[in-house]
């Protein structure tokens, strides 16, 4: 029979050991930790949560969801166990403040970054508009669509409530900026059905000094002034008017930037026909486009053939040839040859496209976006979340 009168020495467990064990399992909570908790009391504007601390933690109603909550019961139920974010340290009563919204907020940004990396197309309804564009919500976060990236004939004010396909332009959690493009989503979808060298019919929707914007089935393409005619044109206004119906050929599809480049110059049977005889250009458009495609194909095949020939030539030339060519040959070629080629050649060819086409994305994102979506702090909700 076991002797029940055991001494502390025989047991090997003293009061000091017991106190140390309690200290070991006395959880220390810090702001930023994510901990499990159980709802044991729902209040009118919040709830008390048991997370194993000395005092029950509290979650206010505004921290219960990334979306608007009118009553705690919309989110929490008694005895429900779930994860909570520790928002602030203990107050004078030893009580911690918790948040669910912070967890949703972090996961929303993680999901949005993943969608951007996948170059995914998302859909969202417009809930408001402002001077610069339209506002939507993606994964609960507030996003902004610049006016130049909204491809629709409707006034912006009429877009409220409309569901739009969108592509990501900028995802910046640190600056709290989520910028999207309706135009890019439409262009990508349209591009799946378009090809370079294809002739399409469009309508002139806008004219700028650097070119005309042509609506092609709901997406906008740029007919640059240099691609209107082989003859010089002072301004696109001298050739087109807004609402003119035109035949154009696609010469470039830039899915990444959401741009379609167009040309009528390549459809001219004779240089200057777009100015002198536009109807002839439209009548011969398909025929000229077919020739253009043949030339592009021949050019591509020629480049491939040249590359293959050069590769074979490199293989056929033995390395000994390099040794047989004396270095004196190099010395006999005066460096003046290089000097005789003036650098002005490069200067005389301005990059008209880059100078003439402003970067619409940067200009069209007003600073008001940051004011409407202020950076999140621990004390107040992130403004990207309502």
Beta strands, then each sheet from edge to edge (+ up, - down):
strand 1: 34-43
strand 2: 46-50
strand 3: 57-60
strand 4: 81-88
strand 5: 97-99
strand 6: 122-129
strand 7: 133-138
strand 8: 141-146
strand 9: 163-172
strand 10: 177-181
strand 11: 199-208
strand 12: 211-216
strand 13: 219-224
strand 14: 245-254
strand 15: 259-263
sheet 1: 3+ 2- 1+ 4- 5+
sheet 2: 6+ 7- 8+ 10+ 9- 6+
sheet 3: 11+ 12- 13+ 15+ 14- 11+
end
